[in-house]
Amino acid sequence: MLRSSHKRNASVGIGLKVTAWYGVRTPLEKPLYELALKHATNAEAARKSGYVAEANRKSFSHKDELEHAILAIMLTAAFMEAFINQQGIEILGREFHKYDEGYIDVYGNTLPKRRGYPKLEDKWSEITERINNKRFDKGKEPFLGFKKLVELRNKILHYKGMPDTPVPSPWPDVPGSVSPEKAEFNAPAAQYSIKSMQGMLKEFNTITAKKLPEWIK
């Protein structure tokens, strides 16, 4: 298994000097990518099952669609971070952790003040520009879709609850209103996340002229 390891020293609360290894296992990108596709497909299949259930006048809660959509969104975002981190490590090597923790910029220059951990959107923008001196257009697709993916990921990862007020149902087969969670985390959201991921990868390839792995569809 391929592995890029990067060593750093860190001080912990009890005053001990700790050695930590930064390792990015590149093969992990492939299962994250494939699992994201799988769960997005499953979310859509569950959605279609809802149509069948409605046609047969059976009760259907869209629970499976909700679960697969959440997994698709989380795995898509995880892949996007794993992919761009690997690109950053190829550029900065052992210094990548300093960039990832906000001590240096993407060119390796020490910042006058720590900026904090860079957002995932910033990593994609900065690392891509560092490779070929070209940048994403943040005001257009696929970057707008990517920002929506990150927004959905954050709502799940940092979940703080949602309003109790029902919202209009996003499904033709479900009349009336549904919970905000089901309205937001559904098969179309999962498919949109996949589309945004693939669009970002294609644009990355165009901007940087770097060949993508063969397993990326």
PyMOL commands that set and color helices and strands:
alter all, ss='L'
color gray80, all
select helices_A, chain A and resi 26-55+63-100+120-132+143-157+180-184+187-208
alter helices_A, ss='H'
color red, helices_A
select strands_A, chain A and resi 4-11+17-24+167-168+177-178
alter strands_A, ss='S'
color yellow, strands_A
deselect
rebuild
show_as cartoon
